[in-house]
């Protein structure tokens, strides 16, 4: 099944060669500027709406819709045309509205503390399936403007490279979102980081680091065995020199694992050389990872230890934990019930 958002304007014009040219403009305006579902684009005839609706049926079926944080965090479970499910999270703040989108159904990276990683990989999403998450969330957020898109939901965005880049470019060019308000997360696919740097887009790169020695990171992030920290540093240096954009390191604090004084020193050395910003994330509970997150006091001590060594650091305000919408918690949920094997976010 193909989404209308798969097509460029020229490709849409080819599909509508039997219509006046201005119909293409009207459809495009309705889809991208006004963000209307096809059946709500009232500037085109009803017959054309019906035709396009049959050609491009909605690719996302809502099977679960839950809220937390007094309604400021909302998570949807979407069923795709083949029965695969993904999750999308909308977060409203005073100064911005952000949607966290999935790039894959499941994830093959196998990060041990992440619910999606514990469940395994189903398939890549298409460009249209990624964009439909954004446009759906934008309609729900209205009249507030959806200002930020983060590729931190289910899956490794750089493992689905072409789709991620196509989605980013179209959100920037067709939807008018600032590239600086588009964030791509990765667990460290080093060659893809370098490839992304060459794309010339001033987006934000967030690297899920979680450990700054290879032994610990091998356990937490299995991809580190393929691209160890030295190789990842090369890719991060290439990103900085090529894009002139600062990157950030995500660090989920796990009690007794990566919240030690030694971990502070290791992270400080690694981040300082790269002038990276560090986002500390108190570990969120997942069913398959039987350790606990660091205490609030240890989180503060870890932050203070990094700041004392000159690192720019932020403690992320956890949103959506009660509905399994926080970092690392996105799981395959249908009809408000977990499946026996859960699934990830970032």
Residue pairs with C-beta under 8 A, 6 or more apart in sequence:
1 57
1 59
1 81
2 55
2 56
2 126
2 128
3 56
3 59
3 126
3 127
3 128
3 129
3 131
3 132
4 12
4 31
4 38
4 52
4 55
4 56
4 128
5 31
5 127
5 128
5 131
5 132
5 135
5 170
6 126
6 127
6 128
7 15
9 24
9 28
12 24
12 27
12 28
13 21
13 24
15 55
16 23
16 24
16 27
19 48
23 44
23 48
26 41
26 43
26 44
27 41
27 44
27 48
27 52
29 43
30 36
30 38
30 40
30 41
30 43
30 44
31 38
31 41
32 174
32 175
34 41
35 135
35 138
35 139
35 142
37 58
37 139
38 49
38 52
38 53
38 56
39 49
39 53
41 49
44 52
57 81
58 132
59 80
59 81
59 128
59 129
59 132
60 78
60 79
60 80
60 129
60 132
60 133
60 136
61 78
61 79
61 80
62 76
62 77
62 78
63 77
63 78
63 79
63 85
63 334
63 335
64 75
64 76
64 77
64 333
64 334
64 335
64 336
65 74
65 75
65 76
65 77
66 74
66 75
66 323
66 325
66 336
67 73
67 74
67 75
67 323
68 319
68 320
68 321
68 322
68 323
68 325
69 319
69 320
72 91
72 92
72 93
72 319
73 89
73 90
73 91
73 92
73 319
73 320
73 323
73 325
74 89
74 90
74 140
75 87
75 88
75 89
75 90
75 320
75 323
75 324
75 325
75 330
76 87
76 88
76 89
76 90
76 136
77 85
77 86
77 87
77 332
77 333
77 334
78 85
78 86
78 87
78 88
78 133
79 85
79 334
80 86
80 105
80 125
80 129
82 123
84 105
84 122
84 123
85 105
85 332
85 333
85 334
85 343
86 102
86 105
86 125
86 129
86 133
86 153
86 154
87 102
87 153
87 154
87 325
87 330
87 331
87 332
87 333
87 343
87 345
88 99
88 100
88 101
88 102
88 133
88 136
88 137
88 153
89 99
89 100
89 153
89 320
89 325
89 330
89 345
90 97
90 98
90 99
90 100
90 137
90 140
90 141
91 97
91 98
91 99
91 100
91 319
91 320
92 141
92 144
96 147
96 148
97 141
97 144
97 145
97 146
97 147
97 148
98 146
98 147
98 148
98 149
98 150
99 133
99 134
99 137
99 138
99 141
99 146
99 148
99 149
99 150
100 150
100 152
100 153
100 345
100 346
101 130
101 133
101 134
101 137
101 149
101 150
101 151
101 152
101 153
102 125
102 130
102 133
102 153
102 154
102 155
102 330
102 345
103 124
103 125
103 130
103 151
103 153
103 154
103 155
103 156
103 157
103 159
103 160
103 163
103 164
103 167
104 121
104 122
104 123
104 124
104 125
104 154
104 155
104 156
104 159
104 160
105 121
105 122
105 123
105 124
105 125
105 154
105 155
106 116
106 119
106 120
106 121
106 122
106 123
106 154
106 155
106 332
106 343
106 344
107 114
107 116
107 117
107 119
107 120
107 121
107 154
107 155
107 156
107 343
107 344
108 120
108 121
108 156
108 159
109 117
109 156
109 159
109 187
109 221
109 222
109 223
110 117
110 118
110 120
110 222
110 223
111 117
111 187
111 208
111 210
111 220
111 221
111 222
111 328
111 344
112 118
112 219
112 220
112 222
112 289
113 210
113 220
113 252
113 254
113 283
113 286
113 289
113 291
113 328
114 286
114 289
114 328
114 344
114 345
114 346
115 286
115 287
115 288
115 324
115 328
115 329
115 330
115 331
115 342
115 343
115 344
115 345
116 154
116 155
116 330
116 331
116 342
116 343
116 344
116 345
117 344
118 286
118 287
118 288
118 289
118 341
118 342
118 343
118 344
119 331
119 332
119 341
119 342
119 343
119 344
120 341
124 155
124 159
124 160
124 163
125 155
125 160
125 163
126 163
127 163
127 166
127 167
127 170
130 163
130 164
130 167
131 167
131 170
131 171
133 153
134 146
134 149
134 167
134 171
134 175
137 146
138 145
138 146
146 177
147 177
147 181
148 177
148 181
148 182
148 183
149 171
149 177
149 181
149 182
149 183
150 182
150 183
150 185
150 206
151 157
151 164
151 167
151 168
151 182
151 183
151 184
151 185
152 183
152 185
152 206
152 327
152 345
152 346
153 330
153 345
153 346
154 330
154 343
154 344
154 345
155 344
156 186
156 187
156 189
157 164
157 184
157 185
157 186
158 164
158 184
158 186
158 189
158 192
158 193
158 196
159 189
159 192
161 192
161 195
161 196
164 184
165 196
165 199
168 179
168 182
168 184
168 201
168 203
169 201
171 177
171 182
172 178
172 179
172 182
172 201
179 201
179 202
179 203
180 202
180 203
180 204
182 201
182 203
182 204
183 203
183 204
183 205
183 206
184 196
184 203
184 204
184 205
184 206
185 206
185 207
185 208
185 250
185 346
186 192
186 193
186 205
186 206
186 207
186 208
187 207
187 208
187 221
187 223
188 207
188 208
188 209
188 221
188 223
188 224
188 227
188 232
188 235
189 223
189 227
190 227
190 231
190 232
190 234
190 235
191 235
193 205
193 207
193 232
193 235
193 236
193 238
193 239
194 235
194 238
194 239
194 242
196 205
196 239
197 238
197 239
197 242
197 243
198 242
200 243
202 243
202 245
203 245
204 245
204 247
204 248
205 239
205 245
205 247
205 248
206 247
206 248
206 249
206 250
206 279
206 346
207 232
207 236
207 247
207 248
207 249
207 250
207 276
208 221
208 249
208 250
208 252
208 346
209 217
209 249
209 250
209 251
209 267
209 270
210 217
210 220
210 221
210 250
210 251
210 252
210 258
211 217
211 219
211 220
211 221
211 224
211 258
211 263
211 266
212 229
212 263
212 266
212 267
212 269
212 270
212 271
213 229
213 266
214 224
214 228
214 229
216 257
216 258
216 263
217 224
217 228
217 229
218 224
218 225
220 254
220 257
220 258
224 232
227 235
229 270
233 270
233 273
233 274
236 247
236 274
236 276
237 274
239 245
239 247
240 246
240 247
240 274
240 275
246 275
246 276
246 277
247 274
247 276
247 277
248 276
248 277
248 278
248 279
249 267
249 270
249 271
249 276
249 277
249 278
249 279
250 279
250 281
250 327
250 346
251 258
251 267
251 278
251 279
251 280
251 281
252 258
252 281
252 282
252 283
252 284
252 293
252 327
252 328
253 259
253 280
253 281
253 282
253 283
253 293
253 294
253 298
253 299
253 302
254 283
254 291
254 292
254 293
254 294
255 283
255 291
255 292
255 293
255 294
255 295
255 298
256 291
257 291
259 294
259 298
259 299
259 302
261 305
263 302
264 302
264 305
264 306
264 309
265 309
267 278
267 306
267 311
268 305
268 306
268 309
268 310
268 311
270 276
271 277
271 278
271 306
271 311
272 309
272 310
272 311
277 312
277 313
277 314
278 306
278 311
278 312
278 313
278 314
279 313
279 314
279 315
279 316
280 299
280 302
280 303
280 313
280 314
280 315
280 316
281 316
281 318
281 327
281 328
282 293
282 294
282 296
282 299
282 315
282 316
282 318
283 291
283 292
283 293
283 294
283 328
284 293
284 318
284 321
284 326
284 327
284 328
284 329
285 292
285 293
285 329
286 328
286 329
286 331
286 342
287 331
287 338
287 342
288 342
294 302
299 315
300 315
303 313
303 315
306 313
307 313
316 327
318 326
318 327
319 325
319 326
320 326
320 329
321 329
324 330
324 331
324 333
325 345
326 345
327 345
327 346
328 344
328 345
328 346
329 344
329 345
330 343
330 344
330 345
331 338
331 339
331 342
331 343
331 344
332 338
332 339
332 341
332 342
332 343
333 339
